[in-house]
Amino acid sequence: MRTRQAMLLVVAAAGISLWFAVRPRSTSAYTISSIITPGCHEAITSQALRTVRLDLPTAAPPPLTKDERALVDDVEFTPDQDMRDLGGATLLLSVRDNDLKGRASDDLSQLAGVHGDPNNQQEHCLRNKAQDEPGGSEAALNDCLTFIRGRVSEALDGLDASGAPDLANRTALPVHLSLRGHIDASLPTYYVRIGQAIHAIEDSFTHTYRTADGMKITVVLNWIDEANGKLDEARDGPGHAQKLDVCNDPDALRTTRRQLATEASTAVLRATLDPLQTKADKLTAVDGILATYLSYQPGCTFDNNWCDAPERQYKDKTSGCSSGGGGLLSGLGALLALAVLRRRRRITSVAAVLLVAGASALAAGSARADDPSKPPAGGAEAPAPTGEHAPPAPVTVPVAQPGPRDPSEPAWGGYMGLSGSADKPAFAIQLGLRRRMSTNWTLGWDVEWNPWVSVYATKPIQPGVFNTYGTIILRFPLAYEHFNLRTTLNLGVSYLLFDLYGAPKGSLGFYGAFSPLGLEWKLSKVFILIINPLNIAVPVPQIHAVPLDYPQYRFSIGLGMLAG
């Protein structure tokens, strides 16, 4: 039986691992900062802007309003201290935009769709589906250059007469903030558009094969066909190589690539912020920079092994839906890391079916093993045990209910409890007054402090909201058990205790919560241990303009008291 249980556990675990093996994959060239990836784009871009700020007054850090400070404090990464101004933060948010498009940095299912979009491969200097050999690399590079030039031109339109970024000229950029969630942030146009251009420039150093000095592009890589498991290298070009994406200088080639990406980004920022040049002169200067770092050198093909490119050593060992020999352990390890480090992750139907089937079968197997009164599968019914091995007689004496002797008699009581949420990280401390109205119905009023948690903020625990609400409890007393069942509904108001972007401190809105099935353990005639394994709580402290909500899936535990 133990062997059977172990096998069923493996089936369940394999379901989880299968999801990690076949899940939609995503790529971001140089990685962006997230809970599990280093911030290559952010580090390279920060260094470029830092260098230009030493030379040009037009690159000076612009000030932040109170609302913009709330935005910077809530981003899903940790900017360097000298990048926490409006210009630096906007530039970094915009560099990240090519990969995120307003999504959360850990939302794998959504990001796979962003990265696999055949219409935006040029934003990463990658091939689209139509850019096959021969000529696919040159066509993909031309699309990338067109994208970069277009974004640079739009960025230059965001400068004022002195050549500095015009802070009144704004563009709406969709971003996902750690606590605020999705919002369209109104940010200076220059920094928004130049950041998107710089992302593509930086990607060109990790999504291509280059000449020995790293200055010219010989081959553009292919992500979209590789991700779909349909890559034919002779037709589609080489697949994306994840090992080229690192920026921690593990060897000379990748060190050179990072240095060149930093040089090119710095040069573009310096050229576009030069206060002595006209827009036409700046565009000409940028064309010269692109010609220096992103020009194409023909002659490398599948037949000559892409000119025996040294980048071939970094080629991915797997592609499409295949997985390596460590698939089970890596899948379980990744699941544990994501569960501990971050928020919700939906498991796809294949894995879910296997997991539920395995767990259900395990439970059934355990029940048969632990209950000798049940017949074994495929055999005759076992004789009922007798003597000292017989099961105990059923309880026939009622277990006293807390409160007055008459369970239908009204009574006053109280409640204090704790709740925690991992989906939207938060916890809550609750105090409440109770009035039992009848055997089945209890009314009450509660107050709670509900701090929110951000893994990115300099202060991980934010004040969150103060909630106060009415409580309706439908109880299901079980006379012969040591516990009762209950369903709980809460309705009231939510008060914001700190500033968020577009939602100032003091905002007042709605609060609602629902616990479909809870348990109350009869500790004594006065005290009850109350457990709500699933409490769906939705504070909405701002309901006007752009609403602010912070839904939580809580586990709650508390102590109830009942007089009488």
C-alpha positions as CSV (number, residue, x, y, z in Angstrom):
1,M,0.0,0.0,0.0
2,R,2.9,2.4,0.8
3,T,4.3,1.7,-2.7
4,R,0.9,2.5,-4.2
5,Q,0.7,5.7,-2.3
6,A,4.2,6.7,-3.4
7,M,3.3,6.1,-7.0
8,L,0.2,8.2,-6.7
9,L,2.2,11.0,-5.2
10,V,4.6,10.8,-8.2
11,V,1.6,11.0,-10.6
12,A,0.4,14.1,-8.8
13,A,3.9,15.7,-8.8
14,A,4.3,14.8,-12.5
15,G,1.2,16.8,-13.3
16,I,2.8,19.9,-11.8
17,S,6.1,19.2,-13.6
18,L,4.2,18.7,-16.9
19,W,2.8,22.2,-16.7
20,F,6.3,23.6,-16.3
21,A,7.5,21.6,-19.2
22,V,4.7,22.6,-21.6
23,R,3.7,26.0,-20.3
24,P,4.0,28.9,-22.7
25,R,7.6,30.1,-22.6
26,S,8.7,33.7,-22.6
27,T,11.8,35.5,-23.4
28,S,13.1,39.0,-22.7
29,A,16.7,39.0,-24.0
30,Y,18.6,40.9,-21.3
31,T,16.3,40.1,-18.4
32,I,14.2,42.7,-16.7
33,S,14.1,42.8,-12.9
34,S,11.5,40.5,-11.2
35,I,11.3,38.4,-8.1
36,I,13.3,35.6,-9.7
37,T,15.4,37.4,-12.5
38,P,18.1,40.0,-12.3
39,G,17.6,43.5,-13.9
40,C,19.9,43.5,-16.8
41,H,18.0,46.1,-18.8
42,E,17.6,48.3,-15.7
43,A,21.3,48.1,-14.9
44,I,22.5,48.9,-18.4
45,T,20.1,51.7,-18.9
46,S,20.8,53.2,-15.5
47,Q,24.5,53.3,-16.2
48,A,23.9,55.0,-19.6
49,L,21.7,57.7,-18.1
50,R,24.1,58.1,-15.1
51,T,27.0,58.8,-17.5
52,V,25.0,61.3,-19.7
53,R,23.9,63.2,-16.6
54,L,27.5,63.9,-15.8
55,D,27.9,65.7,-19.2
56,L,24.6,67.3,-20.1
57,P,22.4,69.7,-18.1
58,T,19.4,68.6,-20.2
59,A,19.6,65.2,-18.6
60,A,19.3,66.5,-15.0
61,P,16.9,64.6,-12.7
62,P,13.4,66.3,-12.9
63,P,11.5,66.6,-9.6
64,L,8.6,64.4,-8.5
65,T,5.1,65.4,-7.4
66,K,3.6,63.7,-4.4
67,D,1.6,61.5,-6.7
68,E,4.6,60.6,-8.8
69,R,6.6,59.8,-5.7
70,A,3.9,57.3,-4.9
71,L,4.3,55.8,-8.4
72,V,8.1,55.4,-8.0
73,D,7.7,53.9,-4.5
74,D,5.3,51.2,-5.9
75,V,7.2,50.0,-9.1
76,E,7.8,46.2,-9.4
77,F,11.5,46.6,-9.1
78,T,14.0,48.5,-7.0
79,P,15.6,51.4,-8.9
80,D,19.0,52.6,-7.8
81,Q,18.8,55.6,-5.5
82,D,19.9,58.0,-8.2
83,M,17.2,56.7,-10.6
84,R,14.3,57.4,-8.3
85,D,13.5,60.8,-9.9
86,L,10.8,61.3,-12.6
87,G,13.2,60.9,-15.5
88,G,15.1,57.9,-14.3
89,A,12.0,56.0,-13.1
90,T,10.1,56.7,-16.4
91,L,13.1,55.6,-18.5
92,L,13.3,52.3,-16.6
93,L,9.6,51.7,-16.7
94,S,9.7,52.3,-20.5
95,V,12.7,50.0,-21.0
96,R,10.7,47.3,-19.3
97,D,7.5,48.1,-21.4
98,N,8.7,46.2,-24.5
99,D,8.6,43.0,-22.4
100,L,5.6,43.7,-20.1
101,K,3.0,45.8,-22.0
102,G,1.3,46.7,-18.7
103,R,1.4,43.1,-17.3
104,A,2.9,42.0,-14.0
105,S,6.5,40.8,-14.2
106,D,5.5,37.4,-12.8
107,D,2.3,36.8,-14.9
108,L,3.8,34.0,-17.0
109,S,0.7,33.1,-18.9
110,Q,0.2,36.8,-20.0
111,L,3.8,37.4,-20.7
112,A,4.1,34.4,-23.0
113,G,1.4,36.0,-25.2
114,V,3.3,39.3,-25.2
115,H,6.6,37.7,-26.2
116,G,5.1,35.4,-28.7
117,D,3.1,38.1,-30.5
118,P,4.3,37.9,-34.1
119,N,3.6,41.6,-34.5
120,N,6.1,42.9,-32.0
121,Q,9.2,40.9,-32.6
122,Q,10.9,44.0,-34.0
123,E,10.8,45.5,-30.5
124,H,13.3,42.9,-29.5
125,C,15.4,42.7,-32.7
126,L,14.1,39.2,-33.5
127,R,12.6,37.6,-36.6
128,N,8.9,37.3,-37.2
129,K,7.3,34.3,-38.9
130,A,7.7,35.6,-42.4
131,Q,11.5,36.4,-42.1
132,D,12.9,33.1,-43.4
133,E,16.1,32.4,-45.1
134,P,17.5,33.6,-47.4
135,G,17.4,37.3,-46.3
136,G,15.6,36.8,-43.0
137,S,18.3,38.3,-40.9
138,E,18.5,41.5,-43.0
139,A,14.7,41.9,-43.1
140,A,14.4,41.4,-39.3
141,L,17.2,43.9,-38.7
142,N,15.6,46.5,-41.0
143,D,12.3,46.1,-39.0
144,C,14.1,46.6,-35.8
145,L,15.9,49.7,-37.0
146,T,12.6,51.2,-38.3
147,F,11.1,50.7,-34.8
148,I,14.1,52.3,-33.1
149,R,14.1,55.3,-35.5
150,G,10.4,55.8,-35.0
151,R,10.6,55.8,-31.3
152,V,13.6,58.1,-31.3
153,S,11.7,60.6,-33.5
154,E,8.7,60.5,-31.1
155,A,11.0,61.0,-28.2
156,L,12.5,64.1,-29.8
157,D,9.1,65.6,-30.2
158,G,8.9,65.4,-26.4
159,L,11.7,67.9,-25.8
160,D,11.2,71.6,-25.1
161,A,12.9,74.6,-26.8
162,S,16.0,74.2,-24.7
163,G,16.5,70.5,-25.7
164,A,15.5,69.2,-22.3
165,P,12.6,66.7,-21.7
166,D,9.3,68.7,-21.7
167,L,7.6,67.6,-18.4
168,A,4.3,69.0,-19.7
169,N,4.4,66.7,-22.8
170,R,3.0,63.4,-21.5
171,T,2.2,60.0,-22.8
172,A,0.1,57.3,-21.2
173,L,2.2,54.2,-20.4
174,P,0.4,51.1,-19.1
175,V,2.3,49.8,-16.1
176,H,1.6,47.2,-13.4
177,L,2.5,48.4,-9.9
178,S,3.3,46.2,-7.0
179,L,0.3,47.3,-4.9
180,R,-1.7,49.6,-7.2
181,G,-1.9,47.0,-9.9
182,H,-2.6,48.0,-13.5
183,I,-2.7,51.7,-14.2
184,D,-2.1,54.0,-17.2
185,A,0.6,56.4,-15.9
186,S,0.9,59.8,-17.5
187,L,4.7,60.2,-18.0
188,P,7.1,62.5,-19.9
189,T,7.0,61.5,-23.6
190,Y,10.8,61.8,-24.2
191,Y,11.6,59.3,-21.5
192,V,8.8,56.9,-22.5
193,R,9.8,56.7,-26.2
194,I,13.5,56.8,-25.8
195,G,13.3,54.0,-23.2
196,Q,11.4,51.8,-25.7
197,A,14.0,52.5,-28.4
198,I,16.9,51.7,-26.0
199,H,15.3,48.3,-25.1
200,A,15.5,47.3,-28.8
201,I,19.0,48.5,-29.1
202,E,20.1,46.5,-26.0
203,D,18.3,43.4,-27.3
204,S,20.3,43.6,-30.5
205,F,23.4,42.6,-28.6
206,T,21.8,39.4,-27.2
207,H,19.4,38.4,-30.0
208,T,22.0,38.3,-32.8
209,Y,25.3,36.7,-33.9
210,R,27.9,39.3,-34.5
211,T,31.4,39.8,-36.0
212,A,34.4,39.1,-33.8
213,D,34.6,42.7,-32.6
214,G,30.9,42.7,-31.8
215,M,30.2,45.7,-33.9
216,K,28.2,44.3,-36.9
217,I,25.3,41.9,-37.0
218,T,25.6,38.7,-39.1
219,V,22.5,36.7,-38.0
220,V,19.3,37.6,-36.3
221,L,17.9,34.9,-34.0
222,N,14.4,33.4,-34.0
223,W,12.2,33.1,-30.9
224,I,8.7,32.7,-32.2
225,D,9.2,29.5,-34.2
226,E,11.4,28.0,-31.5
227,A,8.7,28.7,-28.8
228,N,6.1,27.0,-31.0
229,G,8.3,24.0,-31.5
230,K,8.5,24.5,-35.2
231,L,12.0,25.8,-35.7
232,D,13.8,24.6,-38.9
233,E,17.1,26.3,-38.6
234,A,18.0,26.1,-42.3
235,R,14.7,28.0,-43.0
236,D,14.0,30.0,-39.9
237,G,17.5,30.9,-38.7
238,P,19.1,30.0,-35.3
239,G,16.9,29.8,-32.2
240,H,17.0,32.2,-29.3
241,A,19.8,31.4,-26.9
242,Q,19.0,32.0,-23.2
243,K,22.7,31.9,-22.2
244,L,23.3,35.0,-24.2
245,D,20.8,36.9,-22.1
246,V,23.0,37.1,-18.9
247,C,24.7,40.4,-18.0
248,N,27.0,39.3,-15.2
249,D,30.0,39.0,-17.5
250,P,30.6,35.2,-17.2
251,D,33.1,35.3,-20.1
252,A,34.8,37.6,-22.6
253,L,32.2,37.5,-25.3
254,R,29.2,38.2,-23.1
255,T,31.2,40.9,-21.2
256,T,31.9,42.6,-24.6
257,R,28.2,42.4,-25.5
258,R,27.2,44.1,-22.3
259,Q,29.8,46.8,-22.6
260,L,28.8,47.5,-26.2
261,A,25.1,47.6,-25.2
262,T,25.9,50.2,-22.6
263,E,28.0,52.3,-25.0
264,A,25.2,52.3,-27.6
265,S,22.5,53.2,-25.1
266,T,24.7,56.0,-23.7
267,A,25.4,57.3,-27.2
268,V,21.7,57.5,-28.1
269,L,20.8,59.3,-24.9
270,R,23.7,61.8,-25.3
271,A,22.8,62.5,-29.0
272,T,19.1,63.1,-28.3
273,L,19.7,65.3,-25.3
274,D,22.4,67.4,-26.9
275,P,21.1,71.0,-26.3
276,L,23.1,72.4,-29.2
277,Q,21.6,70.3,-32.0
278,T,18.4,70.5,-33.9
279,K,16.0,67.6,-34.3
280,A,17.3,66.9,-37.8
281,D,20.9,66.9,-36.5
282,K,19.9,64.6,-33.7
283,L,18.3,62.1,-36.0
284,T,21.3,62.1,-38.2
285,A,23.5,61.5,-35.2
286,V,21.3,58.6,-34.1
287,D,21.5,57.1,-37.6
288,G,25.3,57.2,-37.3
289,I,25.2,55.4,-34.0
290,L,22.9,52.7,-35.4
291,A,25.2,52.3,-38.3
292,T,28.1,51.8,-35.9
293,Y,26.4,49.2,-33.7
294,L,23.6,47.7,-35.7
295,S,24.7,47.5,-39.3
296,Y,24.4,44.2,-41.2
297,Q,27.2,42.1,-42.6
298,P,26.0,39.5,-45.1
299,G,27.5,36.1,-45.9
300,C,26.7,33.9,-42.8
301,T,24.3,31.1,-43.7
302,F,23.1,27.7,-42.5
303,D,25.5,26.1,-45.0
304,N,28.6,27.7,-43.5
305,N,27.3,27.1,-39.9
306,W,26.5,30.8,-39.7
307,C,30.2,31.6,-40.2
308,D,31.1,29.2,-37.4
309,A,29.7,31.8,-35.0
310,P,31.1,31.5,-31.5
311,E,27.6,32.3,-30.1
312,R,26.7,28.7,-31.2
313,Q,28.2,27.5,-27.9
314,Y,25.3,29.1,-26.1
315,K,22.6,27.4,-28.1
316,D,19.6,26.2,-26.0
317,K,19.7,22.5,-25.5
318,T,15.9,22.2,-25.6
319,S,13.3,24.0,-27.6
320,G,9.5,24.0,-28.0
321,C,7.8,21.7,-25.6
322,S,10.7,19.4,-24.8
323,S,12.3,19.2,-21.3
324,G,15.6,18.1,-19.9
325,G,16.3,15.1,-17.8
326,G,15.7,17.0,-14.6
327,G,12.2,18.0,-15.5
328,L,10.4,16.7,-12.5
329,L,12.8,18.2,-9.9
330,S,13.1,21.5,-11.7
331,G,9.3,21.7,-12.1
332,L,8.7,21.1,-8.4
333,G,11.5,23.5,-7.5
334,A,10.1,26.2,-9.7
335,L,6.6,25.6,-8.2
336,L,8.0,25.9,-4.7
337,A,9.9,29.1,-5.5
338,L,7.0,30.8,-7.2
339,A,4.6,29.8,-4.4
340,V,6.9,31.1,-1.7
341,L,8.2,34.2,-3.4
342,R,5.3,35.6,-5.3
343,R,1.6,35.5,-5.9
344,R,-1.0,33.4,-7.7
345,R,0.0,31.0,-10.5
346,R,-2.8,29.1,-12.3
347,I,-2.0,25.5,-13.2
348,T,-3.2,24.5,-16.6
349,S,-5.8,21.9,-17.1
350,V,-3.5,19.0,-17.9
351,A,-1.5,19.4,-14.7
352,A,-4.6,20.1,-12.6
353,V,-6.3,16.9,-13.8
354,L,-3.3,14.8,-13.0
355,L,-2.8,16.5,-9.6
356,V,-6.5,16.1,-8.6
357,A,-6.7,12.5,-9.9
358,G,-3.5,11.6,-8.0
359,A,-4.7,13.2,-4.8
360,S,-8.1,11.7,-5.1
361,A,-6.8,8.3,-5.7
362,L,-4.3,8.7,-2.8
363,A,-7.1,9.7,-0.5
364,A,-9.2,6.7,-1.6
365,G,-6.3,4.4,-1.1
366,S,-5.5,5.8,2.3
367,A,-9.2,5.4,3.3
368,R,-9.2,1.8,2.4
369,A,-5.9,1.2,4.2
370,D,-7.0,2.9,7.3
371,D,-10.6,1.6,7.6
372,P,-10.6,-2.2,7.8
373,S,-14.4,-2.1,7.7
374,K,-14.2,-1.4,3.9
375,P,-13.8,-4.3,1.6
376,P,-10.7,-4.5,-0.5
377,A,-11.0,-3.8,-4.2
378,G,-12.2,-6.8,-6.1
379,G,-12.7,-9.0,-3.0
380,A,-15.5,-10.1,-0.8
381,E,-16.6,-8.0,2.1
382,A,-14.3,-8.5,5.1
383,P,-16.0,-9.8,8.3
384,A,-16.7,-7.0,10.9
385,P,-14.0,-6.8,13.6
386,T,-15.0,-7.8,17.1
387,G,-13.6,-7.5,20.6
388,E,-10.8,-5.0,21.3
389,H,-10.5,-4.2,17.6
390,A,-14.1,-3.1,17.1
391,P,-14.7,0.6,16.3
392,P,-16.1,2.7,19.1
393,A,-19.8,3.2,19.5
394,P,-21.2,6.4,18.0
395,V,-21.6,9.4,20.2
396,T,-25.1,9.7,21.4
397,V,-24.6,12.4,24.1
398,P,-24.9,16.0,22.7
399,V,-21.9,18.2,22.9
400,A,-22.9,21.4,24.8
401,Q,-23.1,24.5,22.7
402,P,-21.2,27.7,23.9
403,G,-23.3,30.4,25.4
404,P,-26.7,30.1,27.3
405,R,-28.1,26.7,28.0
406,D,-30.9,27.3,25.5
407,P,-29.0,27.6,22.1
408,S,-31.8,29.7,20.7
409,E,-31.6,32.3,23.4
410,P,-30.0,35.7,22.3
411,A,-26.5,36.4,23.7
412,W,-23.7,38.9,23.4
413,G,-20.2,38.0,22.4
414,G,-17.0,39.2,20.8
415,Y,-14.3,38.1,18.3
416,M,-10.6,38.7,17.7
417,G,-8.7,37.2,14.9
418,L,-5.9,37.2,12.4
419,S,-5.9,36.7,8.6
420,G,-3.2,36.3,6.0
421,S,-3.2,36.4,2.2
422,A,-0.5,35.1,-0.2
423,D,-2.2,36.0,-3.5
424,K,-2.2,39.7,-2.8
425,P,0.2,39.7,0.0
426,A,-1.4,41.1,3.1
427,F,-2.5,40.3,6.7
428,A,-5.3,41.6,8.9
429,I,-5.9,42.1,12.6
430,Q,-9.6,42.0,13.5
431,L,-11.8,42.9,16.5
432,G,-15.6,42.5,16.6
433,L,-18.8,42.6,18.6
434,R,-21.3,39.8,18.2
435,R,-25.0,39.3,19.0
436,R,-26.4,35.9,18.6
437,M,-30.0,36.4,17.5
438,S,-31.1,32.7,17.2
439,T,-29.8,29.2,16.9
440,N,-28.7,29.9,13.3
441,W,-28.2,33.6,13.0
442,T,-25.5,35.9,14.5
443,L,-25.0,39.6,13.7
444,G,-21.9,41.7,14.5
445,W,-19.8,44.7,13.7
446,D,-16.0,44.5,13.1
447,V,-13.0,46.7,12.7
448,E,-9.7,45.6,11.1
449,W,-6.3,46.9,10.2
450,N,-5.2,45.4,6.9
451,P,-1.5,46.1,6.1
452,W,-0.4,45.3,2.5
453,V,2.9,43.7,1.7
454,S,5.2,44.5,-1.2
455,V,8.4,42.5,-1.9
456,Y,9.8,45.5,-4.0
457,A,9.2,48.5,-1.7
458,T,11.9,49.9,0.5
459,K,9.4,49.3,3.3
460,P,7.9,45.8,2.6
461,I,4.9,46.3,5.0
462,Q,2.8,49.2,3.9
463,P,0.0,50.6,6.1
464,G,-2.7,49.3,3.8
465,V,-6.3,50.1,4.8
466,F,-8.6,50.3,7.8
467,N,-11.8,48.4,7.2
468,T,-15.0,48.5,9.3
469,Y,-18.0,46.4,8.4
470,G,-21.2,44.7,9.5
471,T,-21.1,40.9,9.8
472,I,-23.8,38.3,9.1
473,I,-23.2,34.7,10.2
474,L,-25.3,31.7,9.2
475,R,-24.5,28.9,11.7
476,F,-25.1,25.2,11.3
477,P,-25.0,23.7,14.8
478,L,-23.9,20.1,15.0
479,A,-25.3,18.7,18.3
480,Y,-23.1,15.5,18.4
481,E,-19.8,17.0,17.2
482,H,-17.2,19.2,18.9
483,F,-17.6,21.7,16.1
484,N,-20.2,23.7,14.2
485,L,-20.2,25.0,10.6
486,R,-20.8,28.5,9.5
487,T,-21.0,30.9,6.5
488,T,-20.0,34.5,6.9
489,L,-20.7,37.7,5.0
490,N,-19.1,41.1,5.6
491,L,-20.2,44.5,4.1
492,G,-18.8,47.9,5.1
493,V,-16.2,50.6,4.1
494,S,-12.5,50.7,3.5
495,Y,-10.2,53.7,4.3
496,L,-6.8,54.0,2.6
497,L,-3.9,54.7,5.1
498,F,-1.1,55.7,2.6
499,D,-0.5,57.3,-0.8
500,L,-0.7,55.3,-4.0
501,Y,-0.4,56.5,-7.5
502,G,-3.8,58.1,-8.4
503,A,-5.2,57.1,-5.0
504,P,-4.3,59.5,-2.2
505,K,-4.2,58.7,1.5
506,G,-7.7,59.2,3.1
507,S,-9.6,57.7,0.1
508,L,-12.8,56.1,1.3
509,G,-14.7,53.3,-0.5
510,F,-16.3,49.9,-0.2
511,Y,-15.4,46.7,1.7
512,G,-16.9,43.2,1.1
513,A,-15.9,39.7,2.2
514,F,-17.3,36.3,2.1
515,S,-16.4,33.0,3.8
516,P,-18.4,30.2,2.2
517,L,-17.6,27.5,4.8
518,G,-16.0,28.0,8.2
519,L,-15.6,25.9,11.3
520,E,-16.1,26.8,14.9
521,W,-14.6,24.5,17.5
522,K,-16.3,24.3,20.9
523,L,-13.5,25.0,23.3
524,S,-15.7,25.6,26.3
525,K,-19.0,27.2,27.3
526,V,-17.5,30.6,26.6
527,F,-14.8,30.3,23.9
528,I,-14.9,29.2,20.3
529,L,-12.0,28.6,17.9
530,I,-13.1,29.9,14.5
531,I,-11.3,28.9,11.3
532,N,-12.2,30.2,7.8
533,P,-9.9,28.4,5.4
534,L,-11.1,30.5,2.5
535,N,-12.1,34.1,3.1
536,I,-12.5,36.3,0.0
537,A,-11.9,39.9,1.1
538,V,-12.2,42.8,-1.3
539,P,-11.3,46.3,0.0
540,V,-12.0,49.0,-2.6
541,P,-10.8,52.2,-0.8
542,Q,-11.2,54.3,-3.9
543,I,-14.3,53.9,-6.2
544,H,-14.1,57.1,-8.2
545,A,-11.6,58.1,-11.0
546,V,-9.5,54.9,-11.5
547,P,-10.8,52.5,-8.8
548,L,-8.3,50.9,-6.4
549,D,-9.0,47.4,-5.2
550,Y,-6.9,44.9,-3.5
551,P,-8.7,41.5,-3.5
552,Q,-7.3,38.9,-1.1
553,Y,-7.8,35.2,-0.6
554,R,-7.3,34.9,3.1
555,F,-6.9,32.1,5.6
556,S,-8.4,33.4,8.9
557,I,-8.2,32.1,12.5
558,G,-9.7,33.7,15.5
559,L,-11.2,33.3,19.0
560,G,-14.9,33.9,19.6
561,M,-16.5,34.6,23.0
562,L,-20.1,34.1,23.9
563,A,-21.7,35.2,27.3
564,G,-24.1,33.0,29.2
